[in-house]
């Protein structure tokens, strides 16, 4: 006999009494109770329907409850719910092969984790072990996780309360023309000056001390910032020049989000290590991992890798990953994300920026976009309070977006349709217009 389901009110009351939420002051929380979801939509406990353009935490790349993936999880649960990581199982083996097939021939091994923060922790450990060096590089505008090393890699303000200054991480400014740290007037200038700044930072911090550079190919939580043309290639060259391992953090950008399988594939670069999570199985079961170059994997052929996880390559998670990738291929989901970004969502958001003076910048790629709100177009003073107002107005009319600082992040599933984008743009237009 199964445990009876809770009512909406019982769910809410037990949450407030017993659940401790992340990144939040607990006393003022008022979480929405979600009772079901399907495709691009979800429903709250009062029966209200919403277009979900949050991806939750930017991970439902194939949408909610895709029947093929749900069935794959059910079939796996009926066969083999779990097994220890020292054993081989078919879905783990298959998923590792499928992921490596999406990448160049020198990226053949996959180490599975439970999520993105662990992936970054282990990628750093692999880089340190294989180089014998300790120091790390990451950008100020970045998010790499919330565990001990990954929160120090993180560049944005969530790092501050956790930063004790002993992490061996050196931060640098990446390119961001809208708020250029380099007084650049063009994408080309921004790229050139950002690369010069990065190399000078390395030179001033002892080049032979750095094990790895960790970089999001498209900055995610810190603003959804695609790099200018040539930047990732320049980073690769600098890493090669100083013997630094290039770790591409694809946790948010990977698996179709940018209209490519991986964000770095918009450039002509091959990272040494690639971290992933989220979109690999749309978050249906927690899963992450590190794709490892042959050179780094070979370092551990005759010596033990000093790390492991109880649930590494969990069968339920890997079964979901196998079916997610197969479904994305069969249904052309990655190409849909590219087309939507180029032809529908990108132009639509650009029009909103032209219409509403409070929108200082509209930027993104694929189904990975941000609207930056400013009080004044000249000073670019962030309009932080307005973001909450716009997000609330959008929610009232049936659209969920992410409010982050002075930005609205618009991140629908890669499966989103033209009509759903049109509806969302109309709601955003009205919500921005409500500011007066």
N, C-alpha and C positions, 0 to 999 in steps of 0.2 A: 504494500500500500504506500503510495507516494505521499510526501508531506503536503498538506493543503497550501494553496497559493495565498499570498497576502493581498489584502485590499490596498488601494492607493494610499489611504491614510495610515494603515499599519506599516506599509513600506516606508513612508516618510518619517513616521514617529520613531521607528527602530533605527533608521539611518541617523537621525539627529541624536538619538540616545547613545549609539554605539559605534558609528563609523567615523573614523578620523580621516579627513580629506587632505589631499596634498596641496601645497602652495597656498594655503588659506588660513585666515583667522577663523577659528571654528565657530565662534559665537554668533556671527552675523550671516552664516550660510543659509541659503534657501534653495536647495537643489531641486531641479525639476525631476519628477518621477516619470521615467520612460517605460511604457508598458509593451510596446512592440515597434518593429521597424521593418521596412521593406524597400529595397532599391535605394532611391535618393530621399526617402521619406521616413519620418518616425512620428509616433503618437505619444502624447503625455497622458497622465492618469485621469485627466478630465476629458479625454477624447479629442483634444485639439491636434490637428495634423500640421506638420512642418516639413518644408524642404530643408534637408540637412546639408548645408554648405560649410560645415565645420570639419567633415571627415572624422568627427569626434576629436581626437587629437591628431588629425591629418593622417588617418590610417585606413579608412574604409574605401580603399581605391576601387574595389569592384562593387561597392555599394553594400547595403545591409542584406543579409539573409539570401545571398545568391544560392539558388537551389543546388547547383552542382557541388559547391563547396560544403554546404550543409550535409548533403548526402554522403560526401567523402568522409566527413567527420563521423557520421553515424555508422558507416560501414567499418571504419577503422576501430571505433569503440566496440563494435561487436566482435572484432577479430583480435585486437591487441591494444588495450588501452594504454599500457605503459611498459617500458623496459629500460633497464639501466644503460648508461651511455657506453659501457665497455662492450656491449653486444651490438651486432649489426642488425638493422631492421630495414625492410624493403623501402619504406617511404622516406626514411632519412637518406639512404643511399641514392634513391631516385631524385630527391630534391636537390642534394648537393650536385649531382650531375647536371640537372636542369639549370641551376644557377650558373655553374661554370660555363655552360654552353652559351649563355647570354653575353659572355665576356671573351677577351682575347685568349689565345692558346697558353699563355704563361700564367694564367690564374685558374688553378685546377683543384685546389683544396678549400674546403669550407669547415670552419669550426662553428658549431651552433651554440647559441646562448638563449636566454629567456627574453631578451629585449635589447634595445639600442644602447642603453647606458652600459650594460655588461659587455656588449660588443666593442665599444670604445675602450673600456678598461682592458680587455684582452688584446686588442690591437696594439695598444701602447705597450703592454707587457711583451708581446712578440717583437715589436720594434726594439725595445731596450735589450732584450735577450740576444737578438740577432746582431745588433751593432755594438753592444758593450758600452753604449752611451746612456745618458740619463735625461738630459733636458728636452723639453717639448716646446713646440710652437703652435699657437692657435690664435684665431682672430678675436678682436674685441666684440664684434657683432657676431655672436655665435651661441649655439646651445648644443652641448654634447652629452648631457645627462646629469644625474643627481647623486651618484655615488662618489666615493672619496676622490678618485682621480678625475672622473669625468666632470664633476662640478667645478674643479679647478681649471680644466680645459675650457669650460664655458666662459664666454667673454661678457655676456650681458649681466644685468644687475642681480639676477637670482644667485650669482656666485658670491655676492658680497658677504652675506651673513655666514657663509661656510668657509671663506678664504682665510687661512691662517698664515699665508705667505711662505709656505714650505713645500710647495707642490712641484717645484722645478719646471714650472710653466712660464714661458715668456709670451706675452700677447703682442699682437701687431694690428695695425689698421688695414683692413681689406678695402677694395674699391667700392665706392658708393657715391656716384656722381651727384645725386640729389643733395646729399649732405657731405660734400667732399672735404676730407681732411687735408687735401693736397692743393687746394685752390685751383683745381682743374676746371677747364671750360669745355672739355669735350671728352667722350668716352676714351679716345686714344690717349689723351693726356692723363686721365685718371688711371688707366691701365699702366702706362709707363711709370708714373710716379709712385703708384702703389707697389709695383715690383721693385723699384729702386729702394723704397722704404723697407720692404721686407728683407732685401739682401743686406742693407746697411744694419738692420736690427740683428741679423745673424752675425755679421762681422763684429759688431760691438759686444756680442754675448758669447764669443768663443765658438767659431764654426764647428770645431771638432768635438764639441760637447753635446750636440743635438742628435737625439735618436730619431725623432719624427716630427713632422708637421701634420696637424690634423685640420682638415678644412671641409666645410660643407660646399659641394660644387654649386649649389644654389642655397644661399643663406635662408633658413627656415623661420624658426620662432622669433628670431631677432629682427625680422622685417621683410622676409621674402624678397631677397635681393639677388637677381641673376648677375653674374659677373660680366664685365665687358669682354668683347672678343679678344682673344690672345692672352687673357690673364691666367687661365689654368695651364696653358702651355708654358707660360713664363714661370709659374710656380714649379712645374715639373723640371724645367731646366735648372732652376736654382737648387732644388733638392738634389738633382744629379751632381751639380757642381760641388756640393758640400757633403755628399754621401748621406743625405737625410732621407729617411723613409717617408714617402708621401702616402698618408692615410686619407682616403676620401670617405667622409661621413655621409653615407647615402640613406641614413635612417628615415629621413622625411622625404627626400627627393627621389628615392629609388622606386622601382617597380611601377613605372608609368606616370607618376605624378607630373613630370615635366614634359610629357609627350615623347620621351625616350625611355628605354628600360631603366637607365641610370642617368642621373643628372650630368655626370662628367662626360657622357657620350655626346653632348652638344659641342664638345671640344675634341681636339686631336691629342688625347692624353690617355695613358694607362697608369693608374695608381699601383702602388706596391701592395697595399691592403685596402679593402673596401668593407666598411661596416654597414649593416642593413638591419631592418626590423619592419615594423608597421605594415607597409604595403605588400610584403612578401606573402602574407596570407590574409590581408585586410584586417588583421587584428582579431580574427575569429578565435584563435587560440594563441596565447603569448609565444612569440618566436623572434629571435634575432640571430645575428651571426657575423663572422668575419670571413671574407674571401681572401685567400692567402696566395701570394705569388709563389712560383716554384722556388725562387731563390731563398725566400724566407722560410718556406715549408721545409726545404732541404736542410736548413740549420738544425732541425729537430729530428732528422732521420736517425742519428746515432746518440742523441741525448734527449732526455724526457722534457716535454713541455711542462713548466711548473704551474699548471692551472687546470681547472676542470669545474664542471657543474653537474649537479645531480640530475637535472632534467635536460641536459644537452641533447638536442635532436629528438625531442619528445614525439612519439608516433602520432598523436592526435594533431599536434602543431604541424608536423611535416606533411601529413596527409592533406591538411588544409592548404599548405604551401604548394604541393604538387598540383592540386586541382585548380588553385588560383592561377598559377602560371599557365597551365593548359587552357583554362577558360579565357584568359587574356589573349592568348594566341588565337584560339578558335574564333573568338568574337571580335577581334580587331580592336580591343579596348585601348591599347597604348596609342594606336593611331587616332582613335576617337579623341583622346585627351589632347593630342597635338592639334587636330583640326579644330576642336572647340576653342582652344586657346588662341589660335591664329585667326580664325574666321568669325567667332561669335563672342566669346567672353572677353578677350583682349580688346577688340574694337568697342564693345559695349561699355566696358569700364573706362576706356579713354573718352568716350562721349560723356559719361557722367562727370569726368574730371573737367571737361570743357564747360559743362552746364552749371556745375556747382563750384563756386569759388573756394569753398572750404576744402575741396580735394586738391591737395598740393601735388600729389604724384600718384599715378596708377601704374603698377609694374608687376611683371610676372611672366610666366611661361607655362604652357600646357594648362592644367587645372590647378595652378599654384599662383595665387594673385593676392595683392594687397592694395588697399586704398589708404594713402597717408593723409590725415586731416590736419590742417594748419589754420591758425587764427589769422595769419597774414601771409600772402603769397610772397612778399619780398623778404620778410624776416624769417619765414618758415617756422614760426613759433608753434610748437605742437598744440593741437586742440584736443587734449586728452579727455576732458570732460564731455566733449561732444560725441566721442566715440561710443560711450556707454548709452547716450541718448539715442543715437542712430541705431545701435544694435538692438535696443529695447523696442524701438518703433518697428524695426524689421521683424522682430520676433512676434510682435502683436499682429502683424499681417501675414505670419506663416513662414518666415524665413529665418533660419539660424545661421549666423556668421560668428567668427571669432573676434572678440574685442581684445586688442593687445597694445597697451600703451596708447599712442595716438593713431593706431592703425586698425582697419578692418581687414581681416584675412578671409578671403573668399576661396574656399578649397573644396569644391564638390567632388563626388566620386568621378573616376575616369570614365564611368559609364553614362554620365549625365547627357541629357538630350538637349537639342536646340531649344525646344519649347520650354523646358525647365529653366534653362539659362535666361530666356526671354522673360519668364515670370519673375525670376529672382532680380533681374535688372530693373524691372518695373517697380518692385517692392523697394529696392535700394534707392531708386530715383525719388520715390515718395518719402522715404525715411530721411534722406538728405535734405529734401525740400522742406521738411517739417522744422528744420533749424531756423528757417526764416531768412 
